[in-house]
Amino acid sequence: MPRATVVVSLDDATEVAAIDAWFDHWQQKLVHRSENHGCGCCVDIWEIEGPQEAIDQLPRATYAGDEWSNGG
């Protein structure tokens, strides 16, 4: 199943609203959603795994690649 790392800048209200709406829509179809690895005061970070359609619909500003999303 495809993986992605999601990084949300909490000082960007548009980004926060976009990822909240994305999670509202896709949460039930995700195979994995990690605990928040961000500090929670300025950034939220999650590792997710789910259908390619969900990954493709991530708000572009929130998508970040790393070892998790690259299968490492």
JOFENWO-V420510 format. One record per helix or strand of 2 or more residues. SS is the DSSP state (H for helix, E for strand). FROM is the first residue (numbers start at 0). TO is the last residue. Records with the same first field share a line. If there is no record, write none. Layout:
# JOFENWO-V420510
SS = FROM-TO / FROM-TO
This chain:
# JOFENWO-V420510
E = 1-8 / 31-32 / 42-49 / 62-63
H = 12-28 / 51-55 / 59-61
